[in-house]
Structures are given as structure tokens and as C-alpha cells.
Amino acid sequence: MLVAQYLIRDLDSAAERLGLRHLAGPIDDRSIDRVDLGTLDRLDAVPAGALLILTGEEQPAPFRIDVALRRASARRLAGIVFTIDLALAETAAALAARGGVPVFCAPDADAAELAKAIDRAVAGGASEAMMRGAQAVERATEAAAGDDASSDGILAAASRALGTTLSVVEDPTVQWSERDAVCIGEVPIGRLTAASPDPATEVAIPVVAALLSRAAQRQSRDRFAPTQSRADLLIELVLTDSSRVEGFVGRAAHLGLPLQLSHVVAWLAPANPSAVHDRAPRTVQPALELFALQLVEERPEMWHFAFLQDDLMLVCTEEHGAPDHQRRVREVAVRIKEQAHLLAGSGWEYTVGLGTPQLGATGLRQSAAEARIAAESAIAAGRRGGVELTDVTGLRRVLLDVYASPISRDLLNDILRPLDELGAERALTAVRTLQSYLAHEGSLVHTGRELMLHPNGVGYRMRQIRELLGIDLDDPDVRFAVELACRVRLLGAG
């Protein structure tokens, strides 16, 4: 049979797949021109350039092996394969090396099937490619099935079967539906590539990529499940009424979240000035969560992440009094902010609000309120894409505490709810007018000076506001409640 160039070196590269073991002789670039089945007695009938596969089932006597190697060298055979677990004497190994005869054994192989497999490889046709591709899939599947399965193990098994190195090249733009995509869920990791692509790798790559994706998802779940399981609890803790906070301590301890320690919260909020009502692309959240988890995995602090719609809350927990607590949170938050901007694409800006270190469950809520208001205030003021710290001194700190309680916030919002009938922009203007009016003890002149408005204009606005609210602003208790409601509303509006 006339054949394409298939070398002894190629045969050695495919040895594991074929069940071969090299015993002696050179591994070089000599060509295997054909594959013959035969016995030692008929060696003289085998043509030069052939690979002889011996069909005997018993160990030949040492002198017969020596004679066969001398004849194989003289006839310039490509090599000899024994289909038994051959014990090769030192003299035979020396003869093979000196005579240039590669010697292999395949103890578990059927001689005819082995000859057929190598002949297909020599022919280099589609059937050989399908066979190698199928074997790579089989080996990779076996590697993925073990309890200790890893991506490296799957790659190594498939690479050995294919005779070329498979590797994953990072590519965050790959779509999960592409044939060579390796993803965790729908989060892109990269593409599976072959060092020497051929028809066999084309057959194997889609299946091996899918196996790698499943293995990566399982590894990610095992590594990050404790951190991810705390997300729901964090959201509930931040949004619940302050009277229920202590009830979270036991649940948090069970999930590995020591609420009694010190916490700093960073709040990451997206904004798109050209599409104010749009939500960030849905692919951002899973990819950003994976990036954040991997980013902090080796850091000594304890980290927790939770999404509230499109906003990301980062919580860093440490012992009370840990130095540079807020600075280290800022470093991580900035890295995550930059990644979020890359994932969301042009037009989207992510703003980070930073809270202060606070102790215990109540402190975590306080730090979260500080961080959230800092981010929202910066966005409302047009300072998007930066890092903002909240001024948490004096009255503002008291207001933050009120703002952090959903029940308190709702009660105060109920006072001003009639103003919402004016529309968002006019309602905000009315709240600012009312707050200034009350702060200046009802002086139209001083209120007008602060708002850069004529006193008559202030009076007109206040008559409209009184009619809408239907409350007695001459009552001191009512005035206090309304001013508090105004300040909390304006705090949330930035």
C-alpha cells in the first residue's frame, strides 16, 4: 500500500492512544511506508520501510529476538511491534539502538486491530481523524467523570489522545454558543485551541470544550458557594427594619458571616446618561460576580457580594480596628468598577460609594446606607465613574440612620407623597422649597435668597405645597416631622 508521510516520531506521539510502549531503538523521522502483520520466521518477506506487527502470543527466545533485530536492520524495516508484554534483554536493546530498529510492544492490543489503526494513521484519511477525535472525546470524558476531575486533567487526556496540545486561550468576547467556547454558565472564559489543528481536533474540540465548561462550573461552585450563599442574607439584612436586625446573627453565623466584627461596604452603581431608564446588560452580573470572587480569593480579608437589581454591594469584614480597612476596600472596588465598565461597554459608567468601618449587624447596615447614598448622590450631581465617600458627621449621620430603615423611610415618604403628583422634577423642587422654608422658620425673604427666588415666588410655591399636603405647618411637631421627611428625601436624591 502506498502511503503518505507518517513517521516513527508520529507513531511514538500516538503511543498512548494506540496502547504502544517504546522499548528500544531510535525515535526519529524515518517514514513508515506500510504496515504488515507477520511472524519472526517470515521477517525476510517484509519489504523495506514497513512496520512489522508480530502476531505471536509467547515470549520469543532471546537469541531469536537478536537474530530478528539484525535482519530488520539489514532489510531497513521502519520498526517492529510485539503484541506481548515483551521483556527485552540488554543485548537486544543494544542491537536495536546500533542497528537503528525502533522496537515497541502492545501487550493488550489485538494485532489485527492495531495494524488497522496504524494503517489508517499512515493513510492519513478521514477515518483516522474520526478515530483519533472519538478517542480524544472518550479519554476526556473519562477524565471528567472522576471525583477529582479538573480542567488540567481533561486537557491532558484529550491532548495525549490527539497527539497535540490543547489549551484554553482567554477570550472574554467569546459567545457561550460557539463550538470552541469554554464558559462558566454563560460567563465566557476563553476558547479551546489546538497547537496543531487537524481534522481530528475539529472533531474533538466541541465536546472537550463542553466538558471543560462543566468542570469549570463545578469547580467555581465548590470554591465560591459559601460566599454566594450569603448574598440573600445580606440583601435582607440591609433592607429589613432595624428592629429585626438581631435576628440575623444566628443565621449569619451558620453561613460563615461573623456579623459581630467590623464591616466596610462599597456600593457599585451603574448609570448611562444617554439611556437613563435602561438597565445594564444582563450578561454583566454573572461575569462581574465571577471576576470579583476570583479577585478576592487569595486576599486575607473576608468578602461578601450581593446584587440589588443592577447595583453591586461589596462587604469586607475584618477584626475591629484593622488598619487601612476602608483603603483596601477602595482598591478592590476600583478594580471591580473598571471591569464592570469593560463588560457593560461604552456609555455605561460605574460609580463607587464607600461607607465607613462599622461594628456589628447595625454597623453593616449603616456602612451600606453611607455607601449607597454616596454613590447615588454622586450620580445625581453628575459625578459619574468615580469613587465617593459620604460625609457622615453631625446631622447627616442621623439622617443616614433613618434612611437605612425601610419602615422609617416609608413613613416619612408618606408625608410628602402628595407632592409626587407634580412629577419627579417638580416634586423635588417642591421638597427643596419646603425644606428651605422650614429651615428659615417660615421666612419668605431668607428662603428666596437661598433658592435665588423672589419672595412672592416662594409664597406662591408654599401655598400650592400646603394645599397638596393638607397639613398644619404651624404645629411644631408637624413641622419637625415634615422637615425630617424633606431632609431624608433630599438625602436619597443626592
C-alpha positions in Angstrom: 0.0 0.0 0.0 1.4 3.4 -1.0 1.1 5.9 1.9 1.6 9.5 2.8 4.4 10.5 5.1 3.9 9.1 8.6 6.9 9.0 10.8 8.2 6.9 13.7 8.1 10.1 15.7 4.3 10.4 14.9 3.8 6.8 16.0 5.5 7.5 19.3 3.4 10.6 19.8 0.3 8.4 19.4 1.7 5.6 21.5 -0.7 6.1 24.5 -3.7 6.2 22.3 -2.7 3.1 20.4 -1.6 1.2 23.5 2.1 1.1 22.5 5.2 1.3 24.7 8.6 2.1 23.2 11.2 -0.4 24.3 14.4 0.4 22.3 15.8 1.8 19.2 15.7 5.4 17.8 12.6 7.6 17.7 13.3 9.6 14.6 11.9 11.0 11.3 12.1 7.8 9.3 8.9 7.2 7.3 6.6 4.2 7.8 5.6 3.2 4.3 3.2 0.4 5.1 2.0 -1.8 7.9 2.5 -5.6 7.8 1.3 -8.5 10.0 3.7 -11.4 10.3 5.9 -13.6 12.5 9.6 -13.7 13.2 10.0 -16.7 10.8 8.7 -14.6 7.8 10.6 -11.5 8.5 12.7 -11.9 5.3 9.5 -11.4 3.3 8.7 -8.0 4.8 9.7 -5.0 2.5 11.9 -2.1 3.5 10.1 0.8 5.1 7.4 -1.4 6.6 6.3 -1.5 10.2 6.1 -5.2 11.2 3.4 -6.2 13.8 4.2 -9.6 15.2 1.3 -11.9 15.9 2.9 -14.3 18.3 1.5 -14.6 21.8 4.6 -16.0 23.6 7.9 -14.5 24.5 10.5 -15.5 21.9 13.8 -16.9 23.0 16.4 -14.1 23.4 18.6 -15.4 20.5 15.6 -15.3 18.1 15.0 -11.7 19.1 18.6 -10.8 18.5 18.6 -12.5 15.0 15.3 -10.7 14.1 16.7 -7.3 15.0 19.8 -7.9 12.9 17.6 -9.0 9.9 15.2 -6.0 10.5 18.3 -3.7 10.4 19.6 -5.3 7.2 16.2 -5.0 5.5 15.8 -1.4 6.7 12.4 -2.0 8.3 10.7 1.0 9.8 10.2 -0.8 13.1 8.9 -3.9 15.0 5.9 -4.1 17.3 5.5 -7.1 19.6 1.9 -7.7 20.8 3.0 -9.2 24.1 4.5 -7.8 27.3 8.0 -8.2 26.0 11.0 -8.4 28.3 13.9 -7.1 26.2 17.4 -8.1 27.1 20.2 -5.6 27.3 21.9 -7.2 24.3 18.7 -6.8 22.2 18.3 -3.2 23.3 21.9 -2.5 22.3 21.3 -4.2 18.9 18.2 -2.2 18.3 20.0 1.1 19.0 23.0 0.2 17.0 21.0 -1.2 14.0 18.5 1.6 14.1 15.4 -0.5 14.6 12.6 1.0 16.8 11.1 -1.6 19.0 7.6 -1.3 20.6 5.3 -3.6 22.5 1.5 -3.5 22.8 0.6 -6.1 25.4 -3.1 -5.5 25.5 -3.7 -5.0 21.7 -5.3 -7.2 19.1 -2.7 -7.4 16.4 -5.2 -7.1 13.5 -7.0 -4.1 15.1 -3.7 -2.4 15.9 -2.5 -2.9 12.3 -5.7 -1.4 11.1 -5.4 1.6 13.4 -1.8 2.3 12.4 -2.6 1.8 8.7 -5.4 4.4 8.9 -2.9 6.8 10.6 -0.4 6.1 7.8 -3.0 6.7 5.1 -4.0 9.9 6.9 -7.6 9.7 5.8 -10.9 10.9 7.3 -11.4 7.6 9.1 -8.2 8.0 11.1 -9.1 11.6 12.0 -12.6 10.4 13.2 -10.9 7.6 15.2 -8.5 10.0 17.0 -11.2 12.5 17.6 -13.5 9.9 19.0 -10.7 8.5 21.2 -9.9 12.0 22.5 -13.6 12.5 23.4 -13.6 9.2 25.2 -10.4 9.9 27.2 -11.6 13.4 28.1 -15.0 12.1 29.2 -13.3 9.5 31.4 -11.1 12.3 33.0 -14.1 14.5 33.6 -16.1 11.7 35.3 -13.8 11.3 38.3 -14.5 12.9 41.7 -11.2 14.8 41.5 -11.7 15.9 37.9 -10.0 19.1 36.9 -9.7 21.2 33.7 -6.0 20.4 33.5 -6.7 16.6 33.7 -9.3 16.8 30.9 -7.0 18.8 28.7 -4.1 16.4 29.3 -6.2 13.4 28.5 -7.5 14.8 25.3 -4.1 16.1 24.2 -2.5 12.7 24.6 -5.2 11.1 22.5 -4.9 13.7 19.8 -1.2 13.8 19.7 -1.2 17.6 20.0 -1.5 20.1 22.9 -5.0 21.5 23.6 -5.1 24.7 25.7 -7.7 27.4 26.7 -6.9 30.9 25.4 -8.6 33.7 27.4 -11.2 35.5 25.4 -13.9 37.4 27.2 -15.8 38.1 24.0 -16.5 34.5 23.1 -20.2 33.6 23.0 -21.3 30.5 25.0 -22.9 29.0 21.9 -19.7 28.9 19.9 -18.2 25.5 19.2 -14.8 26.2 20.9 -16.2 28.3 23.8 -15.3 27.5 27.4 -17.7 29.2 29.8 -19.0 29.0 33.4 -22.7 29.1 32.7 -22.9 32.0 30.2 -19.8 33.7 31.6 -17.0 33.5 28.9 -13.7 32.1 30.0 -11.9 31.6 26.6 -11.5 29.4 23.5 -10.2 25.9 23.3 -7.4 25.7 20.7 -5.0 23.1 19.4 -1.3 23.6 18.9 -1.5 21.7 15.6 -5.1 21.8 14.3 -6.2 18.9 12.0 -9.5 17.1 11.2 -9.2 15.1 14.5 -9.0 18.2 16.6 -12.0 19.6 14.7 -14.0 16.5 15.8 -12.9 16.6 19.4 -12.9 20.3 20.3 -16.6 21.0 20.7 -17.1 18.1 23.1 -13.9 18.7 25.1 -14.9 22.4 25.4 -18.3 21.5 26.8 -16.6 19.1 29.3 -14.2 21.9 30.3 -17.1 24.3 30.8 -18.9 21.8 33.1 -15.8 21.1 35.1 -15.1 24.9 35.4 -18.7 25.5 36.6 -18.4 22.7 39.2 -15.0 24.0 40.4 -16.5 27.5 40.6 -19.5 26.3 42.6 -17.3 24.4 45.0 -14.9 27.3 45.5 -17.4 30.1 45.8 -20.6 28.5 47.1 -20.1 29.7 50.7 -19.6 33.3 49.6 -22.5 33.2 47.1 -24.9 31.7 49.7 -24.5 34.8 51.9 -25.9 37.2 49.2 -29.6 36.8 50.0 -29.0 37.2 53.7 -27.0 40.5 53.1 -29.8 41.9 51.0 -32.4 41.0 53.6 -30.3 42.5 56.4 -29.7 45.8 54.6 -33.4 46.2 53.6 -35.2 45.0 56.7 -36.5 47.1 59.5 -33.9 47.9 62.2 -35.9 46.1 64.9 -35.3 42.7 63.2 -31.5 43.1 62.9 -30.5 41.0 65.8 -32.4 38.1 64.4 -29.9 37.8 61.6 -26.9 37.0 63.9 -27.6 33.2 64.2 -28.3 32.7 60.5 -25.3 34.7 59.5 -23.0 32.7 61.8 -24.4 29.5 60.2 -23.4 30.8 56.8 -19.9 31.9 57.9 -20.7 35.6 58.2 -19.4 37.0 61.6 -21.7 40.0 62.0 -20.1 40.9 65.3 -16.9 42.0 63.5 -16.2 45.3 61.7 -17.6 45.9 58.2 -16.9 48.3 55.3 -19.4 48.4 52.4 -18.7 49.7 48.9 -21.7 50.3 46.6 -21.2 50.0 42.9 -24.0 51.7 40.9 -24.3 51.9 37.0 -25.6 54.8 35.1 -26.0 55.6 31.4 -26.6 59.3 30.8 -28.0 58.6 27.3 -30.4 55.9 28.4 -31.4 56.8 31.9 -34.1 54.2 32.2 -32.2 51.3 30.7 -30.8 48.5 32.8 -27.2 47.4 32.4 -26.7 44.4 30.0 -27.9 41.2 31.7 -24.5 39.5 31.0 -22.7 41.9 33.3 -23.8 40.5 36.6 -22.6 36.8 36.3 -19.4 37.9 34.7 -18.7 40.6 37.3 -19.6 38.3 40.2 -17.1 35.7 38.9 -14.4 38.4 38.4 -15.0 39.7 41.9 -14.9 36.3 43.6 -11.6 35.4 41.8 -10.1 38.8 42.6 -10.5 38.5 46.4 -10.0 34.7 46.6 -6.4 35.0 47.8 -6.9 38.1 50.0 -6.8 37.8 53.8 -10.0 39.7 54.4 -13.4 38.2 54.3 -15.5 39.4 51.4 -19.2 39.1 50.5 -21.1 40.2 47.4 -24.8 40.8 46.7 -26.7 42.4 43.7 -29.7 44.6 44.3 -31.0 44.9 40.7 -28.0 46.3 38.8 -26.2 47.6 41.9 -23.4 45.6 43.5 -22.8 45.7 47.2 -19.3 44.7 48.4 -18.9 43.9 52.1 -15.4 43.5 53.6 -15.3 42.0 57.1 -12.4 42.2 59.5 -11.5 42.3 63.1 -12.4 45.6 64.8 -9.7 48.2 64.5 -8.0 46.6 61.4 -5.7 49.2 59.8 -6.5 50.7 56.4 -9.8 48.8 56.2 -11.5 51.3 54.0 -8.5 51.9 51.8 -8.3 48.2 51.0 -12.0 48.0 50.2 -11.4 51.0 47.9 -8.6 49.2 46.0 -10.8 46.2 45.3 -13.9 48.3 44.4 -11.9 50.3 41.9 -10.7 47.1 40.2 -14.3 45.8 40.0 -15.5 49.1 38.8 -13.0 49.0 35.9 -14.1 45.5 35.0 -17.8 46.4 35.1 -17.1 49.3 32.7 -15.4 46.9 30.3 -18.2 44.3 30.5 -21.0 46.8 30.1 -19.5 48.6 27.2 -19.4 52.2 26.1 -22.0 54.6 27.6 -22.1 52.9 31.0 -20.3 54.4 33.9 -20.0 52.7 37.3 -19.8 54.9 40.4 -18.4 53.6 43.7 -19.8 54.8 47.1 -17.7 54.0 50.1 -19.0 53.5 53.6 -17.0 53.8 56.8 -15.9 50.9 59.1 -18.8 50.0 61.4 -19.2 47.3 64.0 -21.8 44.6 64.2 -25.0 44.0 62.2 -26.3 47.5 62.8 -23.0 48.9 61.7 -23.1 46.9 58.5 -26.4 48.5 57.6 -25.0 51.9 58.5 -22.0 51.4 56.2 -24.2 50.2 53.4 -26.5 53.2 53.7 -23.5 55.5 53.7 -22.1 53.8 50.6 -25.3 53.7 48.7 -26.1 57.4 49.3 -22.6 58.4 48.4 -22.9 56.6 45.0 -26.5 57.9 44.3 -25.6 61.4 45.4 -22.6 61.5 43.0 -24.6 60.2 40.1 -27.4 62.7 40.8 -24.7 65.5 40.9 -23.2 64.4 37.6 -20.0 62.9 39.1 -20.3 59.5 37.5 -17.5 57.0 37.2 -15.5 58.0 40.4 -15.2 56.9 44.0 -17.2 58.9 46.5 -17.1 59.0 50.3 -20.1 60.1 52.4 -19.9 62.9 54.9 -21.1 61.1 58.0 -20.7 63.7 60.6 -23.4 65.5 62.6 -27.0 65.6 61.4 -26.2 63.8 58.2 -25.2 60.7 60.1 -28.5 60.8 62.0 -30.3 61.1 58.7 -28.4 58.2 57.2 -29.6 56.0 60.1 -33.2 57.0 59.4 -32.7 56.4 55.7 -31.3 53.0 56.3 -34.6 51.8 57.9 -37.2 51.0 55.2 -40.1 51.5 57.6 -38.8 54.9 58.8 -38.1 55.9 55.2 -41.6 54.8 54.1 -43.3 56.6 57.0 -41.6 59.9 56.1 -42.2 59.4 52.4 -45.9 59.1 53.1 -45.9 62.7 54.4 -44.5 64.0 51.1 -46.3 61.5 48.8 -48.9 64.0 47.6 -46.1 66.1 46.1 -45.3 63.2 43.8 -48.4 64.1 41.8 -46.4 67.0 40.4 -44.0 64.7 38.6 -40.5 63.8 39.7 -38.7 67.0 38.8 -41.3 69.4 40.2 -41.8 67.3 43.3 -38.1 67.5 44.0 -38.2 71.3 43.6 -41.2 71.5 46.0 -39.3 69.4 48.6 -36.3 71.7 48.4 -38.5 74.7 48.7 -40.3 73.3 51.7 -37.1 72.2 53.4 -35.6 75.6 53.0 -38.8 77.4 54.1 -38.9 75.3 57.3 -35.1 75.7 58.0 -35.6 79.5 57.8 -38.6 79.4 60.2 -41.1 80.4 57.5 -39.2 83.5 56.2 -40.0 84.1 52.6 -37.1 86.5 52.2 -34.4 84.2 53.5 -35.9 81.2 51.7 -35.9 83.2 48.5 -32.3 84.3 49.0 -31.2 80.7 49.4 -33.2 79.5 46.4 -32.4 82.6 44.3 -36.1 83.2 44.0 -38.3 86.3 44.6 -40.2 86.1 48.0 -43.5 86.3 46.1 -42.4 83.2 44.1 -41.7 81.4 47.4 -45.1 82.3 48.7 -46.8 81.0 45.6 -45.0 77.7 45.9 -45.7 77.4 49.5 -49.5 77.9 49.0 -49.5 75.2 46.4 -47.5 72.8 48.7 -49.8 73.5 51.7 -52.8 72.7 49.6 -51.3 69.4 48.3 -50.1 68.2 51.7 -53.1 69.3 53.7 -51.2 69.6 57.0 -50.8 72.3 59.6 -47.2 73.7 59.4 -47.9 75.9 62.4 -47.8 72.8 64.6 -44.2 72.3 66.0 -44.4 68.5 65.9 -45.7 68.6 62.3 -43.0 71.0 61.2 -40.3 68.7 62.7 -41.7 65.6 61.0 -42.1 67.4 57.7 -38.5 68.9 57.8 -37.1 65.4 58.7 -39.1 63.9 55.8 -37.7 66.6 53.4 -34.1 66.0 54.6 -34.3 62.3 54.2 -36.0 62.6 50.7 -33.2 65.0 49.6 -30.6 62.7 51.1 -31.8 59.9 48.9 -32.0 62.2 45.8 -28.4 63.4 46.3 
